[in-house]
Amino acid sequence: MRRLVALVVLGFAGLVVSALAASAVLLALLEPPRLPVPDRGEFTLRDLTVVNPGGSRAGHVDVHVVDGRIAAVSPASDRANPGVRREAGRVPGSFSGSDRDRGDIRCEGCVALPGLLDMHAHMPPRVAIGNDRLFALLFLANGVTTIREIGSPDGSAYAIRDAIEAGEYPGPRVISCGSVLDGDPPARANNLVLRTPDDARAAVAEAVRNGARCLKLYNLLSREVVLALADAAQEAGLRLTAHVPHSVSLLDAPYLADVQHLTGVPVPADPARVGRSDYLNSDFAALTDSRIEQVVEAAKRQGTIHTPALVNEEVRRTLGDPERFPPDPQIAILPEFWKVIWHTLWKAPNLGENEAIYEGFLARDRAAVAALLRAGVSVYAGTDTLMPYVAPGAALKEEIRNLAELGLSPEQALATATTSPGRFWTDASFGRIEPGLPADLAVYRADPTRSLDALESLEIVVADGRLYRKSDLDAWLERYRRHFHGGLYERAMAIATAALAGGYAFVD
């Protein structure tokens, strides 16, 4: 009998080991191909026009980069490192080795801008295997070198940040706001619940330990917890972003540095109906000019920033009618399961019989943003990437165009995604091409400050001192497209989609 039991146990253990081994093999096959990540070397971008939108412009200058930082921005020189081939408009080499990213790169007639900053983005959860790498690559391929990650659904933002910084795969700088902070019960299951001021202070301390550089507040925080968070964050040197909690008024909240989605702007017709959510579409559709004026005056008085993410609200119409509102072409690169998840978690956005309400919401949303811009209130470009049909990277360019349509010049619109948000953090360390700052810049064939169409002329991206050719990024995206739409990946992830849709409460 003992021998029989032992055989059964050994057999079961063998099955478990075999299953684990098979799972490990499957997971390895589902991961996308590894891509070469250039070192933070030394190189010079020669004879460029360098523009810091809303600030300086200098023609015929060289940008010298050393170990991830801008070492010098100086008048162009004809000196070149011997043995390094220079080709007009092309970056020599594949930049996959330790030496090939060193030398002179000439792009005659090109314009260098600070890399774009997406000030409201989310990265995919771990269960979406390999999608962190795909989203990161899409950001780079669109000239986005920094994202402010405002709450990942499973807390993976820190790991993604660290992996990209360590050069495990290509991607933008990820600046995390940590967990989404909410009241009890939380508006979304993945939010961190804070019940008392002591909870607030502990949450700030934890965020500091994890290297967060901002905090995100959500709908159901109590007023006493909000005030405790404000005090602790100020002491720690962190700034608060927020879906304005229902317990406080946007008109009297100078501690809220940056308001997301214009939350707190409408006055709900029925506060009880708002409940755990933000605001109803009908509340925005009924937004009056006088209320907008109050909000604008409060923003000027308090120094409040707004990150409306207009593109997020606009593309949700695709959920209801993709024929009338076709998605961005770059959505086609994403795995098919995203469409299933989006349609499962986000119902058609009040189109059909409520289309007038939704379009009214969009119109008043844009009217409020236009009023903020006219008054000189700081408005940041953000996308809410991870939400339905928001294309990583490409959506930020669309948001810049949205802000231009509301009255900004191309250069002013570009400032909302470069120089202006670069000053958000207390050390004002991003968003400009200046000696001593991180080497995050994008080089274009044409000048985007003259026409935003030139955003499509991207030639070179430098992210954290790592230099990428646009042609290489596009080739890598094609490799990823084939992988994520391959039969094995699609079949495996179709099985996992139900768990993903049911087990994660996405943030926005």
TIBA-867989 format. One record per residue (C-alpha): z, y negated, x negated. Coordinates in steps of 0.2 Angstrom, whole numbers, padded with zeros to 4 digits, always signed. Layout:
ZYX;...
END
This chain:
+0000+0000+0000;+0005-0012-0014;-0012-0009-0022;-0021-0012-0006;-0012-0028-0003;-0016-0033-0021;-0034-0030-0019;-0034-0040-0003;-0026-0054-0011;-0037-0053-0026;-0052-0052-0014;-0047-0067-0004;-0043-0077-0020;-0061-0073-0026;-0068-0079-0010;-0058-0095-0012;-0064-0098-0030;-0082-0094-0025;-0081-0106-0011;-0074-0120-0022;-0087-0116-0035;-0101-0117-0022;-0094-0133-0015;-0093-0141-0033;-0111-0136-0036;-0116-0143-0019;-0107-0160-0022;-0116-0161-0039;-0133-0158-0031;-0129-0172-0018;-0125-0185-0031;-0140-0196-0036;-0148-0195-0053;-0138-0204-0067;-0146-0220-0072;-0145-0228-0090;-0133-0243-0091;-0137-0255-0105;-0123-0260-0117;-0116-0278-0117;-0125-0282-0132;-0132-0298-0140;-0148-0306-0135;-0156-0323-0131;-0166-0328-0116;-0178-0340-0123;-0187-0356-0117;-0181-0356-0099;-0177-0369-0086;-0159-0367-0082;-0152-0373-0065;-0135-0373-0059;-0138-0377-0041;-0131-0394-0035;-0126-0397-0053;-0136-0397-0070;-0154-0394-0073;-0161-0392-0091;-0179-0387-0096;-0184-0378-0112;-0167-0370-0116;-0161-0354-0124;-0147-0344-0116;-0138-0334-0130;-0127-0319-0123;-0114-0310-0134;-0103-0295-0127;-0104-0300-0109;-0102-0319-0110;-0113-0334-0112;-0111-0339-0130;-0123-0354-0130;-0135-0364-0119;-0145-0374-0131;-0162-0382-0134;-0176-0370-0136;-0179-0363-0153;-0195-0354-0160;-0184-0343-0171;-0184-0325-0166;-0176-0310-0173;-0188-0301-0185;-0195-0284-0179;-0192-0288-0160;-0208-0289-0150;-0209-0304-0139;-0220-0303-0124;-0222-0317-0111;-0214-0313-0095;-0208-0295-0101;-0192-0289-0108;-0196-0277-0122;-0188-0259-0122;-0179-0249-0109;-0162-0255-0114;-0155-0238-0113;-0149-0237-0131;-0137-0247-0141;-0150-0257-0151;-0164-0260-0139;-0154-0273-0129;-0153-0284-0144;-0166-0297-0148;-0176-0311-0141;-0183-0311-0123;-0196-0324-0119;-0201-0328-0101;-0212-0343-0102;-0211-0354-0088;-0197-0345-0080;-0181-0352-0071;-0164-0345-0073;-0151-0347-0060;-0133-0340-0059;-0133-0323-0052;-0131-0323-0033;-0113-0320-0026;-0111-0311-0009;-0094-0318-0003;-0092-0305+0011;-0097-0287+0007;-0090-0270+0009;-0094-0254-0001;-0097-0237+0007;-0083-0224+0009;-0082-0210-0003;-0088-0198+0010;-0105-0206+0010;-0109-0197-0006;-0117-0207-0019;-0120-0222-0008;-0109-0233-0019;-0122-0231-0033;-0136-0235-0021;-0128-0250-0013;-0124-0256-0031;-0142-0254-0037;-0149-0263-0021;-0137-0278-0025;-0144-0279-0043;-0162-0277-0037;-0160-0293-0026;-0152-0304-0040;-0134-0301-0033;-0123-0300-0048;-0106-0302-0040;-0099-0297-0023;-0082-0301-0015;-0077-0285-0008;-0067-0289+0007;-0059-0272+0012;-0067-0255+0010;-0064-0242+0024;-0055-0230+0013;-0048-0241-0001;-0062-0236-0014;-0066-0254-0019;-0055-0253-0034;-0062-0237-0041;-0080-0244-0038;-0075-0260-0047;-0069-0250-0062;-0083-0238-0063;-0096-0252-0063;-0086-0262-0076;-0085-0246-0087;-0104-0244-0087;-0104-0228-0077;-0118-0234-0066;-0128-0251-0064;-0120-0263-0052;-0114-0280-0048;-0096-0287-0053;-0085-0281-0039;-0070-0293-0035;-0058-0285-0023;-0047-0293-0010;-0038-0276-0008;-0033-0268+0008;-0036-0277+0025;-0019-0283+0030;-0015-0282+0049;-0001-0281+0062;+0006-0267+0072;-0003-0259+0080;-0018-0263+0068;-0035-0268+0075;-0043-0255+0065;-0035-0238+0059;-0039-0241+0041;-0030-0258+0040;-0013-0259+0031;+0001-0263+0044;+0013-0277+0039;+0028-0279+0051;+0040-0290+0042;+0040-0304+0028;+0047-0291+0016;+0031-0280+0020;+0021-0295+0016;+0029-0298-0001;+0027-0280-0005;+0008-0280+0000;+0005-0295-0012;+0014-0287-0026;+0004-0271-0024;-0012-0281-0023;-0008-0289-0040;-0004-0272-0048;-0021-0266-0042;-0030-0282-0049;-0035-0289-0033;-0040-0308-0034;-0039-0312-0015;-0031-0305+0001;-0039-0303+0018;-0029-0306+0034;-0033-0298+0050;-0031-0301+0069;-0014-0295+0074;-0003-0301+0060;+0013-0310+0067;+0015-0329+0062;+0030-0325+0051;+0021-0312+0041;+0006-0324+0039;+0017-0337+0032;+0026-0325+0021;+0009-0319+0014;+0004-0337+0011;+0019-0341+0001;+0018-0325-0009;+0000-0326-0012;+0002-0344-0018;+0015-0339-0031;+0004-0325-0037;-0012-0335-0038;-0021-0327-0025;-0031-0335-0011;-0032-0330+0007;-0047-0325+0017;-0045-0321+0035;-0051-0316+0052;-0039-0329+0059;-0024-0320+0066;-0021-0323+0085;-0004-0329+0080;-0009-0345+0071;-0021-0359+0075;-0036-0363+0064;-0033-0381+0067;-0016-0380+0058;-0018-0367+0044;-0021-0375+0027;-0015-0359+0019;-0031-0350+0025;-0043-0354+0011;-0058-0345+0018;-0062-0341+0037;-0073-0326+0040;-0086-0326+0055;-0080-0342+0062;-0065-0333+0069;-0053-0345+0077;-0066-0357+0081;-0069-0352+0100;-0055-0354+0113;-0054-0338+0122;-0057-0339+0141;-0045-0325+0143;-0033-0322+0128;-0027-0305+0136;-0045-0298+0135;-0047-0303+0117;-0033-0291+0113;-0035-0282+0096;-0053-0288+0093;-0059-0305+0087;-0068-0315+0100;-0079-0311+0114;-0098-0315+0114;-0095-0325+0130;-0081-0335+0121;-0094-0341+0107;-0107-0344+0120;-0095-0356+0129;-0091-0365+0113;-0091-0384+0116;-0096-0398+0105;-0079-0405+0106;-0071-0389+0100;-0083-0389+0086;-0079-0407+0081;-0060-0402+0081;-0064-0387+0069;-0075-0398+0058;-0061-0411+0057;-0048-0398+0053;-0059-0390+0039;-0061-0407+0031;-0042-0411+0033;-0036-0394+0026;-0050-0390+0014;-0055-0374+0024;-0070-0364+0018;-0081-0355+0031;-0091-0339+0027;-0100-0336+0044;-0111-0321+0039;-0124-0327+0051;-0136-0313+0046;-0124-0300+0051;-0123-0306+0069;-0142-0308+0070;-0147-0291+0064;-0136-0282+0076;-0149-0286+0089;-0159-0272+0080;-0146-0259+0088;-0152-0263+0105;-0171-0266+0102;-0178-0262+0085;-0196-0265+0092;-0192-0284+0095;-0180-0285+0080;-0186-0274+0067;-0174-0270+0052;-0177-0277+0035;-0189-0265+0025;-0175-0261+0012;-0165-0253+0026;-0178-0238+0024;-0171-0234+0007;-0154-0230+0015;-0150-0212+0020;-0154-0209+0038;-0136-0205+0043;-0132-0223+0042;-0142-0226+0058;-0133-0213+0067;-0116-0220+0062;-0121-0238+0066;-0127-0232+0084;-0111-0222+0086;-0098-0235+0080;-0107-0250+0086;-0115-0250+0104;-0130-0261+0108;-0124-0279+0105;-0124-0284+0123;-0143-0285+0125;-0152-0280+0141;-0142-0288+0155;-0131-0298+0144;-0145-0304+0132;-0143-0322+0137;-0124-0321+0133;-0128-0314+0116;-0142-0326+0112;-0130-0340+0118;-0117-0334+0106;-0130-0334+0091;-0135-0352+0096;-0118-0359+0097;-0113-0349+0081;-0127-0358+0072;-0123-0375+0080;-0105-0374+0073;-0112-0369+0055;-0124-0384+0056;-0110-0396+0061;-0099-0389+0046;-0114-0392+0034;-0118-0409+0040;-0099-0414+0038;-0100-0407+0020;-0087-0393+0023;-0089-0379+0011;-0099-0365+0018;-0101-0349+0008;-0116-0336+0009;-0110-0319+0014;-0118-0304+0023;-0104-0292+0029;-0114-0278+0020;-0110-0261+0027;-0112-0267+0045;-0127-0261+0056;-0144-0265+0048;-0137-0277+0035;-0148-0273+0020;-0137-0274+0003;-0143-0288-0007;-0158-0292+0003;-0147-0299+0017;-0139-0312+0006;-0157-0319+0003;-0159-0320+0021;-0142-0328+0024;-0147-0342+0011;-0163-0345+0021;-0152-0346+0037;-0142-0360+0029;-0158-0369+0024;-0164-0368+0042;-0148-0377+0047;-0152-0392+0037;-0149-0388+0018;-0162-0390+0005;-0167-0375-0005;-0156-0380-0019;-0141-0384-0008;-0143-0367+0001;-0143-0358-0016;-0127-0367-0021;-0118-0358-0006;-0122-0342-0016;-0119-0348-0033;-0110-0363-0039;-0100-0367-0024;-0092-0349-0021;-0090-0348-0040;-0076-0360-0039;-0066-0350-0025;-0055-0341-0038;-0041-0351-0046;-0049-0350-0063;-0067-0355-0056;-0074-0342-0068;-0091-0338-0059;-0107-0345-0052;-0113-0356-0067;-0123-0353-0082;-0111-0361-0095;-0104-0356-0112;-0089-0346-0111;-0092-0339-0093;-0097-0322-0089;-0116-0318-0092;-0121-0316-0074;-0139-0324-0071;-0155-0320-0063;-0172-0326-0070;-0187-0329-0059;-0205-0332-0062;-0205-0347-0050;-0192-0360-0045;-0181-0355-0030;-0173-0372-0029;-0191-0379-0025;-0195-0365-0012;-0184-0350-0007;-0199-0339-0007;-0197-0339-0026;-0182-0328-0024;-0195-0314-0022;-0201-0318-0040;-0186-0310-0049;-0190-0304-0066;-0174-0301-0075;-0156-0298-0070;-0141-0300-0082;-0125-0294-0074;-0109-0294-0084;-0119-0296-0100;-0130-0281-0096;-0148-0285-0095;-0160-0276-0083;-0179-0278-0080;-0183-0280-0061;-0197-0267-0064;-0184-0254-0070;-0173-0258-0055;-0187-0255-0044;-0192-0238-0052;-0174-0233-0051;-0173-0237-0032;-0189-0226-0030;-0179-0212-0038;-0165-0215-0027;-0176-0216-0011;-0183-0199-0015;-0165-0192-0018;-0157-0199-0002;-0171-0194+0009;-0173-0176+0001;-0171-0161+0012;-0155-0155+0004;-0146-0172+0005;-0152-0175+0023;-0146-0158+0029;-0129-0159+0021;-0125-0176+0026;-0131-0173+0044;-0117-0160+0045;-0105-0173+0038;-0110-0187+0049;-0099-0183+0063;-0084-0183+0053;-0089-0199+0045;-0092-0208+0061;-0076-0201+0069;-0065-0203+0054;-0068-0220+0048;-0064-0237+0056;-0076-0248+0047;-0070-0266+0043;-0080-0282+0045;
END
